[in-house]
Amino acid sequence: MMRMKLCAAAGMALLASACANQRDEEGPLAGVPLGPAAAAAEIQDAAGRVVARATAEEAGEGVRLRIEAEGMAPGAYGAHVHMTGRCDAPGFTTAGGHWNPTGQQHGKDNPAGMHKGDLPNLLVGTDGRGSFEYTVLGAAIGGGGSTAMLDADGAAVVIHQRADDYRTDPSGNSGDRIACGVLR
């Protein structure tokens, strides 16, 4: 009987903790539950229009990022995690450089690469939609370690104007930054 009461109490505590760990801001992400190690961003273009959403969560030995775009022109776009959680339009240069806690060069095809912030290209179809899911190995959402994505000044997800070539340092010749969202 005592064991049953302890299990019930533990279950209630877990439920209360899950309910307390929801976003309380307004907007489309309001009320989205976040685990202890998760973040999300609304990615906006220079006009302030939401063109994509990103989520990040700790998974296994890294951070799983998912980007879902809607209403973008068809094509391939470079996507990266940038080191500063700031997205001032129109150029989004306030997001800083790519998140690169290990001091590598850019791109999965670069023999001296790759940054932790290097992501696959976002492929958008004729319907204006595109998405990908990618795991950044050896990374964490927070926690203050050397590979924590969210440090004191946060992080941003940036979409560039053209495809990343996966090898040219520092940004894969992916062009201007056309959309940005701060991971929170």
Secondary structure, 3 states (H helix, E strand, C coil): CHHHHHHHHHHHHHHHHHHHCECCCCCCCCCCECCCCEEEEEEEECCCCEEEEEEEEEECCEEEEEEEECCCCCEEECEEEECCCCCCCCCCHHHCCECCCCCCECCCCCCCECCCCECCCEEECCCCCEEEEEEEECCECCCCCCCECCECCECEEEEECCCCCCCCCCCCCCCCEEEEEECC
